[in-house]
Every structure is written in C-alpha cells, then in structure tokens.
C-alpha cells in the first residue's frame, strides 16, 4: 500500500502543476501504464486509464529511440500533450494536457521544481515497490476496447491501408535539395531525413532502409493515435528532447520529416520558424508523387487464402 502522506504530497504537487496557466489535466503514470495520481477535470475513472495507457505507449517508443529522453511534446490544433520523465526515476512519468496556445517556455520553467518534488516524494515510498498490475479477462478486455469506439451501431473492422509512394527523378532531386537547404540553414544538425511509409529513408545519402527512419515513423504514428484518442484531432508535430539533442518530427504525405539537432545549437523558436517553409515545400513535392497499392503475387495469394489443411506448400512461377 502507498503511504497516505506520499499520496497527499503527490496530489498537492500535481494540483500546483494544474494551476500553471494553460494546463488542463495532469496524471502521474507508471511505466507499465498504471495511473498513480491525477489533477484536473476527468469525466470518469476509465478516462484516466485511457490517458495513462495511451501515453505509456508513446513513452515506450520514445525510450527505444532516445534512452535519456527528458520530455516529448505532441501538438495538435486543439491542444498539446506533454510527457515528462522524472529526474533519475525511469519508472514514472507525467502526462500533461494543455490549451493549444500555452507558453511552452514558461511551462517548462514552472514545472521543473514540481518534477523534482514528485521524484522526491516517490523516493519516500517505504516499500519501494510498484503496485501490482491489473489483469483483465476476455470480457473485460472487450469492454475496455469498446470504450474507444465512437460510432453507434454496426460492426467495426480493422485493416492496414498503407500505399507505396513512387517518386520520379525530378521529385527525388527536389526532396534532396530541400534536405540540403535544411542542413545548411540549421547549425549542428546530426541527421535530417524523410521516413516514408514502411520505414524507407530518403536522405542526403540517398534512399536507404534505416532503423531510425522506421522508429521515427512509428513514434509519430503512435503519437497520432494518442491525440486522436484524447482529443479527436489531427497531430501536427512531435518534439522529443534529451540531454543532448532535439528530435523534430512533422507529418508529410505518406511519411514523416525527421530532424535531429544539437539542443544547444539554436533557440527552439528559431528552428521551428526555419522549418515551416521547408516542411511546406516537402509536402508540396510529396503530394504530387504517385501512390501504388501493394499487391500480392497470385501464387502467394492462393497459398495464403487456401482453406486446405494438408500442410504448407511451396510454389514458384514457371520461367
């Protein structure tokens, strides 16, 4: 059991964060997705759990890319969702939702002391153990998932619908020219590239398959799902900051624009201002590219769709 004094201290500290201008909701979450304490206007207990589980997915992906990440910011046209790690405490993080016009610089400064206070209070917990994870049976799982459905009536189906982008030589050269301009305009760049659907990277080094491209695409895709779950709005960009770098991710047609830059190189506002023009140009070029639906060879389709139970059959085309 959690000590009552610790819980009261956590609630008080979260209320202090909630009192910062522009902040709407705050929830303290374990890395396994279990909410510990919250402050703000919540409609139900289920809503708190939805915020915690959705944010936990983002926190996990961000940790895979940036092991020492400090915070991640998801921006949409209706709000901002801010995930902040705690000083020297990898087992917990804060999820903060704010108004769309909140002053980020002021928010970061005012939250700094509260993050340290939350970390201190957690270390005072005598048992030093995480609460037990909650388990769900099949019916409870179905009820939880049904809570994410907003359409009335009918059945819900899920399918992957990604297209393959096809670039001609002029489009490819235009994209590389834009990346070169970004590289020359922003100082101390570590990497700048486009991660297209499927994790294919377009960079100044050419077209390559790259783990970081795939992870950047996955981070944006997961963040977009969180924003749609929490606010039913479209994600505009993601900013992830570590002790050493800033990672900017912007949506472009059928992919994302990804920029890694030294966090001390230029002011955050200046970099965002410089990027606006190049993001618009990148979107224009990619919007003109042709899209191809992935196809499955006929012999493979027959194998996959076969209803026989005679085992696996290998097939090949006759030359």
ABEGO torsion letter per residue (X at the ends): XBBAAAAAAAAAAAAAAAABBGBABBBBBBAAGBBABBBEBBABAAAAAAAAAAAAAAAAAAAAABAABABBBBBBAABBBBBBBBBGBAABBBBBBBBAABBAAAAAAAAAAAAAAAAAAAAABAAGBBBBBBBBBAAAAAAAAAAABABBEEBBBBBBBBBBBBBBAAAAAAAAAAAAAAAAABBGBABBBBBBBGGBBBBAAEBBBBAAAAAAAAAAAAAAAAAAAAAGBBBABBBBBBAABBBBBBBBBGEBBBBBBBAAABBAAAAAAAAAAAAAAAAAAAAABBBBBBBBBAAAAAAAABABAAEBBBBBBBX
